[in-house]
Amino acid sequence: MIRKLAKSIREYKLPSILTLIFIIGEVIIECLIPFMTADLVNRIKGGDDIGSVVRTGLILIAMAILSLCCGGIAGFTCAKASAGFAKNLRHDVFSRIQTYSFTNIDKFSSSSLVTRLTTDISNTQMAYMMIIRTAVRSPFMFIFAVIMAFMMGGSLAMTFVIVIPVLVFGLLLISRYAMPAFRRVFKKYDRLNESIEENVRGMRVVKGFSREEHEKEKFNTAANDICADFTNSEMIVACNTPIMQFCMYFNMVFILIVGSQLTITHMGKVIDVGQISAMLTYGMQILMSLMMLSMIYVMLTMSAESMKRICEVLDETPTLNDPAQPVTQVSDGSISFSDVNFKYYEGAERYALSDIDLEIDSGMTVGIIGGTGVGKSSLVQLIPRLYDVNTGSIKVGGIDVRDYSIEALRGSVAMVLQKNLLFSGTIKENLRWGNENATDEEITEACKLAQAHEFISAFPDGYDTYIEQGGTNVSGGQKQRLCIARALLKNPKILILDDSTSAVDTRTDSLIRRGFKEYIPETTKIIIAQRISSVEDADLIIVMDGGKIVSKGTHSQLIESSSIYREIYEQQTKGGDEE
Amino acid sequence: MSGPGRKPMGPPRKINFGMLKRVLKMLYSYYPVLLPLTAFCIIFSAATSAVPAIFQQQVIADIQIWYTTGDWEGASKVIIPKILILVGLYAVSIVSVTLYTQLMAYITQGFLNKMRCAMFDKMQDLPIKYFDTRKHGDIMSHYTNDIDTLRQLVSQALPSVLQTSVIVVCVLGIMLYYSFWMTLLVLLGVVLMFTVSKNVGGGSAKYFMRQQAAMGKTEGYIQEMMNGQKVVKVFCHEEKCQEDFDTINEQLFEDSFKAHAFANCLGPIVMNIGNILYVIIATVGGVLLLSNVPNLGISTLIAGGFGVITIDIVIPFLNMTKQFTSNINQFSQQINSIAMALAGAERIFSLMDSEKEEDKGYVTLVDCTVDEAGNITESDHHTGMWAWKHPHSDGTLTYTRLKGHVVLDDVDFGYTEEKTVLHNITLYAEPGQKVAFVGATGAGKTTITNLINRFYDIADGKIRYDGININKIKKSDLRRSLGLVLQETNLFTGTVMDNIRYGNLGASDEECINAAKLAGADDFITRLPDGYNTLLTGNGSNLSQGQRQLISIARAAVADPPVMILDEATSSIDTRTEAIVQKGMDALMKGRTVFVIAHRLSTVKNSDVIMVLEAGRIIERGSHDSLIAEKGKYYQLYTGAFELE
């Protein structure tokens, strides 16, 4: 996992390594400073002349400045390395998502992808910063201080032989109990927050049924349960401080007792006062670095979840790829399905589509009718190869869709999705998604055809009207017409409208269809609709049920032959006032 | 304790003392005994960790004196007692530290839990308006981000500030005890440290703010693109998106890099100023030592006048300098986190201080029995019949049968005072009648139903329910008598059975199943893997839209209310499925007063009265046939000449 993520460090390897080097420098100086200060103290104590005291002082100041420089530079390079790593990681994850097929996209919810790209990467950035700053610093500091302590303190250093195992054992014991407890309680905590969100979203239902008290009770029970768990885990972790303090104090007392006895009995020949002071400082450094190490461990285990989630995105392999020698030209808009079976997941029990055989000539208008979940959208999504068939084949322009380059295929097959979206930006910018180089005339023309020109012109800013995120400032019908215009700008050989005029009134709907017939007769038009009136005049109408094509024919044929079609028709025209 | 990265980073802000006082007061009210005890332990442990330094130094000074003699026997008589005092102090310190860290863990989690529950309880009592005027994410962040800043405050910042300030005061006292001059020098150094860290910290704060803004922008872009990923694919727009993203990403990198660079540098800078200060103190001390400058300190004042600086003063002073600067440092670091936590607390309190949904109703809904003469008697058990219990000012009680007769009389309403969205709405719904509202989005259809169940209160006019002004009816009882099925189905985590029972908590399993049968939901539920015990999560994401809607209809059915409000209940279902749902709906509507809002006119055709709304006014009313005959707006809508959305 770590190796996978580390690939994204790339050009920030240099600042990362520099950080390590400068931190090592800083640590060395930091460890030497107590040494020098002990010297300074001895000089002052020994009553040396001011000159030598000042000299030692100046050396110390120089060391402090050097340490400051090292620390400062390390802080700088470290910030660069970690921010850069996060940037690359975001880039990699985003570009990986761009390669996803619909199957891949279905697997992750969009909100989970957003979290992965934001919070999770920020967590990883912080962890990385922590690692390159402290993960080197602490062990280094530890080793250095231990060496110095043994060199200076001699037998006094024996205290560490006692203290370090106690501390390590204590910290390990705590993290062993606390970590799994925390992981459990965080899962519960997430669920609690989900239930709050559910409550906020469903407030009308809660209030509508006067269930406020019931909700309070439910929440209090869940919250108290979590609180008990949290308190338990926190209390375990809280033992860290006393254990640490115990070791620190033990250390001091040991050094003072043994040190004073050694010093006095040997008249300062084995150990002197300065050394005792230095030992106290090193003791602190050793314990501190151990404490830091345990914090890194906690931090890493906590961000491991984030890293795992990022890796999931990076590991997801796109299920659709261009063939080795792709065809780049779609000759015409004919479509043929032969023996197509399709399901969304390998493990799915039922096929979403089965036994589909269908021939559509170039330039035809085809209507598809049927209830929700019968496979209408699935059928058309196979044409621009948004999904791959499980068995059978689909040919566009006489060539299997899997032999085209995806770009060429989708360039010729324009599809207006059922769940459609406009992006924040002006109307013109949105329309240019269809064709980046479209001239103003071409845009106007497409909008006229989609019956959108009229209302766009009525906006004060016309085609430069800014569309809010999600297209919230245009009505549903307007949004649908803009989406159609956007698809038309592609100048497609095949145009697919997946329930794209449901919010458009019937008159405009029929004007759009009339326009299609007149201005883009060459283009194959496939229209999925709820309203019979939207498909009535199609050359071919397909009735679907249960993932199969149950009937095909023209309106008049189907009224005769298909009971489902007749049923839908009658239901919609009951009262007989339909035009 | 919380997961990494949950801590929101922000610029340092001014400390809001009023808010701090309020949080402390609250803490105190929850833990009147434990909180002072904890504070006492913290102060005690801080003091015991500041004082030993003196004994330590004295021991070292003693060694200094005795080591030339080599007489451990003699020395131990002086040194050992001091070390024993030290051990005693340490023991006390460890005990108090253990006590306060455990107490703190207990108090922090308990406090957070109480805050969470208090917030949630309060939230349930807030009017719908609160939720309609805020983003759900913003409300949620009170429970996640803001609570988290409080955790930081209570568990870390406050104890740490208390602890460091006690130590600082102790150390300052000891330093003054020894020497005024040298104390002054240390203080000067501290001022320098503050200035530098303020400047560097200020730069960092500026970039953190920018980082936050860049992060927001990136998040916005990512959100939009992740939602529109399929559109991106259909238009082969991947490369363009990547380009745009890289630009935004680069900006985020720049700001994040600078913010962290400043923040990272702060540590070494402050630490080394501390080091330099140490050297300066040592050198100056040495100079003072050699030049015999008269010393002034509390100790010399007690002794009466000036003294001399000795090695016994300089050495402990050096250590105290270290202690002093490192504690000052810690203190200043906490200031930022306190300011941030108080900003979070402010947001939490703004929720807690929001005005509750007002309810002055006193008419309640009770079970009743009706004798042959039509006299209504209140009953203490479920009878299947309900009555409004109406206490009057003269102390008498009257009972009115619950029938479902709803009258709106010249009602005006606006969500804000400036803009009236409903004008002069008058309508009569007889018990058992089906009243439909049609009209474009924003015409005010949903608003009318919002008024009947008093999600919002009317500005002018009257609404009467069985002849009683609804303002007099207790809100919970009013709503209990109104069934609600909304376009947006909201199911809760739990089994299918739990979700149906939500409509009537006292319903037996059998009643729930009957309601499901009535709604036409039984068929698909029994085919689910665990039937009625199937667990629903994420708003029933494992069900189709139609199935979710059927469950919400069953939920309304089990409540068995005399009045139903169906707000676009079937508009997200296709016509064919709707035909199936419609059967359940028809069964549900039988014998009830029903308000239907529908986008699809086929759904409302068989209503007794259809109201056509435009811009907050009823412009046409009548039955389907009469409205068609009128050839007005309804006719145009029906024939599809106008868009509804």
Interface residues (C-beta under 8 A of the other chain):
Chain A: E26 I33 T37 L40 V41 R43 I44 K45 G47 D49 I50 V53 V54 G57 L60 I61 M63 A64 I65 S67 L68 C70 G71 G72 A74 G75 F76 C78 A79 K80 S82 A83 G84 A86 K87 R90 H91 F94 S95 I97 Q98 T99 Y100 S101 F102 I105 S110 S111 L113 V114 L117 T118 T119 S122 N123 Q125 M126 A127 M129 R133 F182 F186 R191 N193 E194 S195 I196 E197 E198 N199 V200 R201 G202 M203 R204 V205 V206 K207 G208 F209 S210 R211 E212 E213 H214 E215 K216 F219 N220 A223 N224 I226 C227 F230 T231 S233 E234 M235 V237 A238 C239 N240 T241 P242 Q245 F246 Y249 M252 V253 L256 I257 G259 S260 Q261 T263 I264 T265 H266 M267 G268 D272 V273 I276 S277 L280 M299 M302 S303 E305 S306 G370 G371 T372 G373 P384 L386 I406 E407 R410 G411 A414 M415 L417 K419 N420 L421 F423 S424 W433 G434 E436 Q469 G470 S475 G476 G477 R486 K490 A503 V504 D505 T506 R507 T508 D509 Q530 S533 E567 I568 Q571 Q572 K574 G575 D577 E578 E579
Chain B: M1 G3 P4 G5 P52 Q56 V59 I60 D62 I63 Q64 W66 Y67 T68 T69 G70 D71 W72 A75 S76 I79 I80 I83 L86 V87 Y90 S93 I94 V97 T98 T101 Q102 M104 A105 Y106 T108 Q109 G110 L112 N113 R116 C117 F120 D121 M123 Q124 D125 I128 F131 H136 I139 M140 Y143 T144 S155 M215 T218 E219 G220 I222 Q223 E224 M226 N227 G228 Q229 K230 V231 V232 K233 V234 F235 C236 H237 E238 E239 K240 C241 Q242 F245 D246 N249 E250 L252 F253 S256 F257 K258 A259 H260 A261 A263 N264 C265 L266 G267 P268 I269 M271 N272 N275 I276 Y278 V279 I280 A282 T283 G285 G286 V287 L289 L290 I311 V314 I315 L318 T441 N453 F455 K475 S476 D477 R479 R480 L482 L484 L486 N490 L491 F492 T493 Y502 G503 L505 G538 N539 S544 Q545 G546 S552 R555 A559 I573 D574 T575 R576 T577 A579 S602 K605 H624 I628 Y638 T639 G640 A641 F642 E643 L644 E645
